[in-house]
Amino acid sequence: MGLVERAERRFQQAKDYGANVVHDAAIDWSRYELSEEDQARVRKAEAWESDLIDAFCMHEEIIGATLPWEGVRDKVRFRPGELSLWTGINGHLKSMALNQIALGFTAQGERSCIASFEMHPIKTLKRMARQFIRAESLSPSEVREFFAGIQGGIWIYDQVGTVNTTRVLALSRYVREEIGCQHIIIDSLMKCGMDADDYTTQKRFIDKLCTYAKDSGLHVHLVAHSKKVADEGVPGKMDVSGHADLTNMPDNVFVIWHNKKKAKAQQDLDHAHDRESDALFICEKQRNGEWEGKLGLWFDKTSLLFSDREARIP
């Protein structure tokens, strides 16, 4: 049988099958204990025909806030209703990078709440003010300029120390529904009242965060430390401390890595690593985006800013 004959035969089989399918109205749904809502979700693929035509023929609207680095501005988006997991070795500047990213969200007209259970609000704001003004020491007028610039775009949850998962979920609901935040940064998972080996509670917590994000449109940023990598090399999503679902369930997984070898060499006046970047931003997973990859970053100790080009450091 030739290709044409086989194709015609498959087409006729498909037609015969379609003619013999029981119509929805004739199905006794009570036999399957499905609710009316669930019944309505069982639809033939053809129900989406016009939507699929639109998807191919119309330009899809690109939504979501961007990162402050031009090299990935068109490649990574922080869409409403998603959960992003931020990971990396402890002490590798994850929180510093997220402070700059939150300022970037503010510049785009989006509001963020930072819940850092490891750092006092004044220390967080001092870092952000230095990043905003691009200076190491600020005058009173520059501090006022910083607050005038962010103007309600940054909110801080004033709590240092362990907070249980129930309160974190309640906080997420509050900042979304009462303050109108588009983002919440939870820093970090290890301070959310769970033992490192309590995988069941970790999984339930991540599931609830993902569900609330999807239901509300809030973008949740959750920091989770990675395991120690040999010689503090670059970790991946498989190195995150905790349950495997910590990386399976989130929509996005990002890594921030600080080039400690370069930093140490510069302290020793060794120029062997001078041509390397100071840090890496790595997109390990982006469920609703097409790009995964790495971006080299340079770090300015005066302003605490990261740049994706060395020449752009202020």
Number of C-alpha atoms within 10 A of each C-alpha: 6 6 8 9 10 11 12 11 12 12 12 12 12 11 11 11 10 11 10 8 8 9 9 13 7 7 10 9 14 9 7 9 10 11 10 10 8 10 13 10 8 9 10 9 7 9 9 11 11 9 11 12 10 12 11 9 9 9 8 9 6 9 10 16 23 19 20 19 17 12 16 18 12 12 16 20 18 24 22 19 20 26 27 23 28 28 28 29 24 15 12 19 17 23 22 18 17 20 23 21 19 24 24 18 23 19 15 13 13 19 24 27 24 21 23 22 21 15 15 15 19 11 10 16 17 15 19 22 28 20 22 22 16 17 16 14 13 16 8 8 8 16 18 12 16 19 15 10 16 17 12 13 20 21 18 17 17 13 14 14 12 15 16 11 21 11 11 17 14 10 16 24 20 13 20 21 13 8 14 15 22 27 30 27 25 23 23 20 24 19 19 20 16 18 12 13 11 11 16 11 16 24 17 13 20 22 16 14 26 21 14 20 22 16 12 16 16 27 28 28 24 23 24 25 24 20 18 16 13 8 8 17 14 19 20 20 22 13 18 22 20 22 16 15 15 23 24 13 17 22 19 24 26 24 27 27 26 24 20 16 16 20 16 12 14 14 10 9 9 12 11 11 15 12 9 13 19 23 24 19 20 23 22 19 22 19 13 13 14 9 15 16 12 16 16 18 25 21 21 17 11 14 20 23 24 26 21 22 16 16 8 10 18 14
